[in-house]
Amino acid sequence: MAYAELATLRPRAGGEYVYLREAFGPAAGFLSGWTSFIAGFSGAIALGAVGIASYLGRFLPAAGDATPFVSIPLVVVTLSISPRTGVALTAIAALTAVHVLGLGPGRIVQNLLAGAKVAVLVVLVALGFTIGDGSVAHFGAPGGPVTPALWLLALVPIMFSYSGWNAATYVAEEIRDPGRNVPLAIAAGTATVVVVYVLLNLLYVYAMPLADLGAVDLGADRAPILDAAGERLFGAGVGAALAAASVIMIAASVSAMVLAGPRVYFAMARDGQFFAGAARVHPKYRTPVAAIVAQSIWSGVLVLAGTFEQLLLYTGFAVITFAGAAVAALFVLRRREPAAPRPFRAWGYPLAPGIFVAACAAMVVNEIWREPAAAGAGVLLIAAGLPLYLLFRRRAAAGEDGG
């Protein structure tokens, strides 16, 4: 709800970039947007697109074939073109075209995909608990020891898995009556996702003992948890159905990121903190076409380079840091602008947002302590944007066009 208040206070494109810039200055906003471009949105799009290709490979084996037929060695990476990367690039291009055509067509496709995703998960949960071959005894099975430090560390990927719940804030500038509709979208979307995800995780435990869940290989060569749980519940014959469902669910997530991410770079470019071309709007469709295409091109490069998994491993630290900072911005703007019109006020202020900020701070400190290498890489990923920030700042001061 803190995001809902911030979005109605500043109903502009850009989401967290806008709130951090307004509360903590342009450098904080830029680093948030930089991380979103270089890894946050683009890396997640690349990972999702490769996932689509891999699941399509269950029906069309060639689609999931990762054998490269062309390799292009560069200074630090090698770009590999294979049937799987070709399918992944096609998926990115198709969703890019949809969202270039306007918020209307993009919204229709996104709503259809998201609705299908929720429907698939609801049906899976309902059938799993009613006719699936699971056991409630799994809930009483002993698990491994859980310490506060391990619990906080586990929250990092959980937070990352919920990324996108605040997508409405990125397009607030394009939403009719944002003071009413943005809070409704955030509340309804978040509540739906939380309920479905919690039920899905309960279904996983119903299907498999905790020890078996922990042993599932999440790598590309073996079935992930959804496949493993589905086969335990319904038998090996459900593989094709689960693969088809997975394609729909992943496509919904990729579509949401193709839609939301470019609004950040558009807002940055408009403020002189990114390449000026990213602020260009399509004359007919009124979409930030250059920002959309730029994000998709970079996502495609990550697909070919195969480096998106490493980037996403380091991005969890940044996601937690900027999410906590964005909610902390609410306290700053409440104090700085007490009389500003607020169509919506965060529920439970200051306790609820304060707890969230404290939890994010605890997760950041804990990751630095428990996973110093990943946390250090996350810090370097964020800090790598500083030279670019200084370049854009100098150009803005000189009145130059960022290109």
C-alpha positions as CSV (number, residue, x, y, z in Angstrom):
1,M,0.0,0.0,0.0
2,A,3.0,2.3,0.4
3,Y,3.6,1.9,-3.3
4,A,0.0,2.8,-4.0
5,E,0.3,6.0,-2.1
6,L,3.6,6.9,-3.8
7,A,2.1,6.2,-7.2
8,T,-1.0,8.4,-6.6
9,L,1.3,11.1,-5.1
10,R,3.5,10.9,-8.2
11,P,1.4,9.4,-11.0
12,R,4.3,9.3,-13.4
13,A,5.9,6.5,-15.5
14,G,8.9,4.9,-13.8
15,G,7.8,3.4,-10.5
16,E,10.6,3.1,-8.0
17,Y,12.9,5.3,-10.1
18,V,10.5,8.3,-9.6
19,Y,10.1,7.7,-5.8
20,L,13.8,7.3,-5.2
21,R,14.7,10.3,-7.3
22,E,12.1,12.5,-5.5
23,A,13.1,11.4,-2.0
24,F,16.8,10.7,-2.1
25,G,18.1,12.5,-5.2
26,P,18.8,11.7,-8.9
27,A,21.7,9.3,-8.2
28,A,19.5,6.9,-6.2
29,G,16.8,7.0,-8.9
30,F,19.4,6.4,-11.7
31,L,21.0,3.5,-10.0
32,S,17.6,1.9,-9.5
33,G,16.8,2.3,-13.2
34,W,20.2,1.2,-14.3
35,T,19.9,-2.0,-12.3
36,S,16.4,-2.6,-13.8
37,F,17.8,-2.2,-17.3
38,I,21.1,-4.1,-17.1
39,A,19.7,-7.1,-15.1
40,G,16.4,-6.7,-13.3
41,F,13.9,-6.6,-16.1
42,S,16.2,-7.6,-19.0
43,G,17.7,-10.6,-17.2
44,A,14.3,-11.9,-16.1
45,I,12.9,-11.5,-19.6
46,A,15.9,-13.5,-21.0
47,L,15.4,-16.2,-18.4
48,G,11.7,-16.5,-19.1
49,A,12.1,-16.6,-22.8
50,V,14.6,-19.4,-22.6
51,G,12.2,-21.2,-20.2
52,I,9.4,-20.9,-22.9
53,A,11.7,-22.4,-25.5
54,S,12.7,-25.3,-23.1
55,Y,9.1,-26.2,-22.3
56,L,8.1,-26.0,-26.0
57,G,10.9,-28.5,-26.5
58,R,8.6,-31.1,-24.8
59,F,6.3,-30.9,-27.9
60,L,8.9,-29.9,-30.5
61,P,12.3,-31.3,-29.5
62,A,14.1,-29.0,-31.9
63,A,12.7,-25.9,-30.0
64,G,14.6,-26.9,-26.9
65,D,17.8,-27.9,-28.6
66,A,20.6,-25.8,-27.1
67,T,23.3,-27.1,-29.5
68,P,24.8,-24.0,-31.1
69,F,25.2,-23.9,-34.8
70,V,26.8,-20.4,-34.8
71,S,29.2,-19.1,-32.1
72,I,30.4,-15.5,-32.1
73,P,33.4,-15.0,-29.7
74,L,33.6,-11.5,-28.2
75,V,36.0,-10.1,-25.6
76,V,34.3,-11.3,-22.5
77,V,31.5,-13.6,-23.7
78,T,30.6,-15.8,-26.6
79,L,27.2,-15.3,-28.3
80,S,25.7,-18.7,-29.2
81,I,22.9,-19.1,-31.7
82,S,21.0,-22.3,-31.3
83,P,17.4,-23.5,-32.0
84,R,16.6,-22.8,-28.3
85,T,17.9,-19.2,-28.4
86,G,16.1,-18.7,-31.7
87,V,12.8,-19.6,-30.2
88,A,13.5,-17.5,-27.1
89,L,14.3,-14.5,-29.3
90,T,11.1,-15.0,-31.3
91,A,9.1,-15.0,-28.0
92,I,10.7,-11.7,-27.0
93,A,10.1,-10.2,-30.4
94,A,6.5,-11.2,-30.5
95,L,5.7,-9.7,-27.0
96,T,7.7,-6.6,-27.9
97,A,5.6,-6.1,-31.0
98,V,2.4,-6.5,-28.9
99,H,3.4,-3.8,-26.4
100,V,4.7,-1.4,-29.1
101,L,1.2,-1.4,-30.6
102,G,-0.2,0.5,-27.6
103,L,-1.3,0.1,-24.0
104,G,-4.7,-1.2,-25.2
105,P,-3.5,-4.2,-27.2
106,G,-0.8,-4.8,-24.7
107,R,-3.2,-4.8,-21.8
108,I,-5.6,-7.2,-23.6
109,V,-2.8,-9.7,-24.2
110,Q,-1.4,-9.3,-20.7
111,N,-4.8,-9.7,-19.1
112,L,-5.4,-12.9,-21.2
113,L,-2.1,-14.4,-20.3
114,A,-2.3,-13.4,-16.6
115,G,-5.9,-14.7,-16.4
116,A,-4.9,-18.0,-18.0
117,K,-1.9,-18.2,-15.6
118,V,-4.1,-17.8,-12.5
119,A,-6.8,-20.1,-13.9
120,V,-4.2,-22.9,-14.5
121,L,-2.7,-22.5,-11.0
122,V,-6.2,-22.5,-9.4
123,V,-7.2,-25.7,-11.4
124,L,-3.9,-27.3,-10.5
125,V,-4.4,-26.6,-6.8
126,A,-8.0,-27.7,-6.8
127,L,-7.3,-31.0,-8.6
128,G,-4.2,-31.6,-6.6
129,F,-5.9,-31.4,-3.2
130,T,-9.0,-33.3,-4.4
131,I,-7.8,-36.1,-6.6
132,G,-4.0,-35.9,-6.4
133,D,-2.0,-38.7,-4.9
134,G,-0.6,-36.6,-2.0
135,S,-0.5,-36.9,1.8
136,V,-1.2,-34.5,4.6
137,A,1.4,-36.4,6.6
138,H,4.0,-34.5,4.6
139,F,3.1,-31.4,6.6
140,G,4.2,-33.1,9.8
141,A,7.5,-34.4,8.5
142,P,10.5,-32.9,10.1
143,G,12.5,-30.5,8.0
144,G,16.0,-29.1,8.4
145,P,16.8,-26.6,11.2
146,V,15.6,-23.0,10.5
147,T,17.5,-20.2,12.0
148,P,16.6,-16.5,11.7
149,A,19.6,-16.0,9.4
150,L,18.5,-18.9,7.1
151,W,15.0,-17.6,7.1
152,L,16.0,-14.1,6.1
153,L,18.2,-15.6,3.3
154,A,15.3,-17.6,2.0
155,L,13.2,-14.5,1.8
156,V,15.5,-13.0,-0.9
157,P,14.5,-15.3,-3.7
158,I,10.9,-15.2,-2.4
159,M,10.9,-11.4,-2.8
160,F,12.3,-11.8,-6.3
161,S,9.6,-14.4,-7.2
162,Y,7.0,-11.8,-6.4
163,S,8.6,-9.1,-8.6
164,G,5.9,-7.5,-10.8
165,W,3.3,-7.2,-8.1
166,N,3.8,-3.4,-8.3
167,A,3.7,-3.3,-12.2
168,A,0.8,-0.8,-12.1
169,T,3.1,1.9,-10.6
170,Y,5.3,1.8,-13.6
171,V,2.5,2.7,-16.0
172,A,0.6,5.0,-13.6
173,E,1.0,7.9,-16.1
174,E,-1.0,6.0,-18.7
175,I,-3.8,4.7,-16.3
176,R,-7.1,6.5,-16.3
177,D,-7.9,7.9,-12.8
178,P,-4.7,6.7,-11.2
179,G,-5.8,7.9,-7.7
180,R,-8.5,5.2,-7.8
181,N,-7.3,2.5,-10.2
182,V,-3.6,2.1,-9.2
183,P,-4.4,1.2,-5.6
184,L,-7.2,-1.2,-6.8
185,A,-4.8,-2.8,-9.2
186,I,-2.0,-3.3,-6.7
187,A,-4.4,-4.6,-4.0
188,A,-6.3,-7.0,-6.2
189,G,-3.2,-8.2,-8.0
190,T,-1.1,-8.7,-4.9
191,A,-3.8,-10.4,-3.0
192,T,-4.5,-12.8,-5.9
193,V,-0.9,-13.7,-6.4
194,V,-0.2,-14.2,-2.6
195,V,-3.2,-16.5,-2.2
196,V,-2.4,-18.6,-5.3
197,Y,1.3,-18.8,-4.5
198,V,0.7,-19.8,-0.9
199,L,-1.8,-22.5,-2.0
200,L,0.6,-23.7,-4.7
201,N,3.4,-24.1,-2.1
202,L,1.1,-26.0,0.2
203,L,0.3,-28.2,-2.7
204,Y,4.0,-28.9,-3.3
205,V,4.3,-30.1,0.3
206,Y,1.2,-32.1,0.0
207,A,2.7,-33.8,-3.1
208,M,6.2,-34.4,-1.8
209,P,8.0,-34.6,1.6
210,L,10.2,-31.6,2.4
211,A,13.3,-33.7,1.9
212,D,12.2,-34.7,-1.6
213,L,11.4,-31.0,-2.4
214,G,14.8,-30.0,-1.3
215,A,16.4,-32.6,-3.6
216,V,14.7,-31.4,-6.8
217,D,17.3,-30.2,-9.2
218,L,16.3,-26.7,-10.5
219,G,18.8,-26.8,-13.3
220,A,17.9,-26.9,-17.0
221,D,18.5,-30.7,-17.4
222,R,15.9,-31.9,-14.9
223,A,12.3,-31.2,-14.0
224,P,11.7,-28.2,-11.8
225,I,9.4,-28.3,-8.8
226,L,6.1,-27.8,-10.7
227,D,6.9,-30.8,-12.9
228,A,8.1,-33.0,-10.1
229,A,5.1,-32.3,-7.9
230,G,2.7,-32.7,-10.8
231,E,4.1,-36.1,-11.6
232,R,3.8,-37.2,-7.9
233,L,0.2,-36.1,-7.8
234,F,-1.1,-37.2,-11.2
235,G,1.5,-39.6,-12.7
236,A,4.1,-39.3,-15.4
237,G,1.5,-38.7,-18.1
238,V,0.8,-35.1,-17.1
239,G,4.2,-33.9,-18.4
240,A,2.9,-32.5,-21.6
241,A,0.0,-30.7,-19.9
242,L,2.3,-29.2,-17.3
243,A,4.7,-28.1,-20.1
244,A,1.9,-26.3,-21.9
245,A,0.7,-24.7,-18.7
246,S,4.3,-23.6,-18.0
247,V,4.6,-21.9,-21.4
248,I,1.5,-19.8,-20.6
249,M,2.6,-18.9,-17.1
250,I,6.1,-17.9,-18.2
251,A,4.8,-15.9,-21.1
252,A,2.5,-13.9,-18.8
253,S,5.5,-13.0,-16.6
254,V,7.7,-12.1,-19.6
255,S,4.9,-10.0,-21.1
256,A,4.5,-8.0,-17.8
257,M,8.2,-7.2,-17.7
258,V,8.3,-6.2,-21.4
259,L,5.4,-3.8,-20.6
260,A,6.7,-2.3,-17.3
261,G,10.5,-2.0,-17.7
262,P,10.6,0.5,-20.6
263,R,8.5,3.0,-18.6
264,V,11.5,3.3,-16.2
265,Y,14.0,4.0,-19.0
266,F,11.5,6.4,-20.7
267,A,11.1,8.4,-17.4
268,M,14.9,8.4,-17.0
269,A,15.5,9.7,-20.5
270,R,12.8,12.4,-20.1
271,D,14.7,13.6,-17.0
272,G,18.0,13.6,-18.9
273,Q,19.4,10.5,-17.0
274,F,19.4,8.1,-19.9
275,F,19.9,8.1,-23.7
276,A,17.5,10.7,-25.1
277,G,16.2,8.3,-27.7
278,A,14.5,6.2,-24.9
279,A,12.1,9.1,-24.3
280,R,10.7,9.0,-27.9
281,V,7.1,8.0,-28.1
282,H,5.6,6.3,-31.2
283,P,3.5,9.0,-33.1
284,K,0.6,6.6,-33.7
285,Y,0.6,4.1,-30.8
286,R,1.8,6.6,-28.1
287,T,4.1,4.0,-26.6
288,P,7.8,4.5,-25.6
289,V,8.9,2.4,-28.6
290,A,12.6,3.1,-28.3
291,A,12.8,2.1,-24.7
292,I,10.7,-1.1,-25.4
293,V,13.0,-2.1,-28.3
294,A,16.2,-1.2,-26.4
295,Q,15.2,-3.4,-23.5
296,S,14.3,-6.3,-25.8
297,I,17.5,-6.0,-27.7
298,W,19.6,-6.2,-24.5
299,S,17.4,-9.1,-23.3
300,G,18.2,-10.8,-26.6
301,V,21.9,-10.3,-26.1
302,L,21.7,-11.9,-22.6
303,V,19.9,-14.8,-24.2
304,L,22.7,-15.3,-26.7
305,A,25.4,-14.8,-24.1
306,G,23.8,-17.1,-21.6
307,T,24.8,-14.7,-18.7
308,F,21.3,-13.9,-17.4
309,E,21.3,-16.5,-14.7
310,Q,24.5,-15.0,-13.1
311,L,23.0,-11.5,-13.4
312,L,19.8,-12.6,-11.7
313,L,21.7,-14.3,-8.9
314,Y,23.3,-11.0,-8.1
315,T,20.1,-8.9,-8.7
316,G,18.2,-10.3,-5.7
317,F,20.4,-8.1,-3.4
318,A,19.5,-5.0,-5.5
319,V,15.8,-5.9,-5.6
320,I,15.6,-6.0,-1.8
321,T,17.7,-2.8,-1.4
322,F,15.7,-0.7,-3.8
323,A,12.3,-2.1,-2.6
324,G,13.2,-1.1,1.0
325,A,14.4,2.3,-0.2
326,A,11.3,3.0,-2.2
327,V,9.1,2.3,0.8
328,A,11.4,4.5,3.0
329,A,10.8,7.2,0.4
330,L,7.2,7.3,1.7
331,F,8.5,8.6,5.1
332,V,10.6,11.2,3.5
333,L,7.8,12.6,1.3
334,R,5.3,12.5,4.1
335,R,7.6,14.7,6.1
336,R,8.7,16.9,3.3
337,E,5.3,17.4,1.7
338,P,2.7,17.0,4.4
339,A,0.0,19.1,2.6
340,A,0.4,17.5,-0.8
341,P,-2.8,15.9,-2.2
342,R,-2.8,12.2,-1.6
343,P,-5.8,10.4,-3.3
344,F,-4.7,7.3,-1.4
345,R,-3.0,6.9,2.0
346,A,-1.1,3.8,2.9
347,W,-2.9,1.7,5.5
348,G,-1.1,1.1,8.8
349,Y,1.3,4.0,8.4
350,P,3.9,4.3,9.9
351,L,3.9,0.8,11.4
352,A,3.3,-1.4,8.3
353,P,5.8,0.4,6.0
354,G,8.3,0.6,8.9
355,I,8.2,-3.1,9.4
356,F,8.8,-3.6,5.6
357,V,11.8,-1.3,5.6
358,A,13.2,-3.0,8.7
359,A,12.7,-6.4,7.1
360,C,14.5,-5.3,3.9
361,A,17.4,-3.9,5.9
362,A,17.7,-7.2,7.9
363,M,17.7,-9.2,4.6
364,V,20.4,-7.0,3.1
365,V,22.6,-7.2,6.2
366,N,22.0,-10.9,6.5
367,E,22.9,-11.5,2.8
368,I,26.1,-9.5,3.2
369,W,27.0,-11.8,6.2
370,R,25.9,-15.1,4.8
371,E,26.5,-14.7,1.1
372,P,29.3,-12.0,0.8
373,A,30.3,-13.0,-2.7
374,A,26.8,-12.6,-4.1
375,A,26.1,-9.4,-2.1
376,G,29.5,-8.0,-3.3
377,A,28.6,-8.8,-6.9
378,G,25.2,-7.1,-6.4
379,V,26.9,-4.0,-5.0
380,L,29.4,-3.9,-8.0
381,L,26.4,-4.3,-10.4
382,I,24.8,-1.3,-8.9
383,A,28.0,0.7,-8.6
384,A,28.8,0.0,-12.3
385,G,26.1,2.5,-13.2
386,L,27.9,5.4,-11.5
387,P,30.2,6.4,-14.4
388,L,27.2,6.4,-16.7
389,Y,25.2,8.6,-14.2
390,L,28.1,11.1,-14.1
391,L,28.2,11.2,-17.9
392,F,24.5,11.9,-18.2
393,R,24.7,14.5,-15.4
394,R,27.6,16.3,-17.1
395,R,25.7,16.2,-20.5
396,A,22.6,17.6,-18.8
397,A,24.6,20.4,-17.2
398,A,26.1,21.2,-20.5
399,G,22.7,21.1,-22.3
400,E,23.8,18.2,-24.5
401,D,21.5,15.6,-26.0
402,G,22.1,12.1,-24.5
403,G,21.8,10.6,-28.0
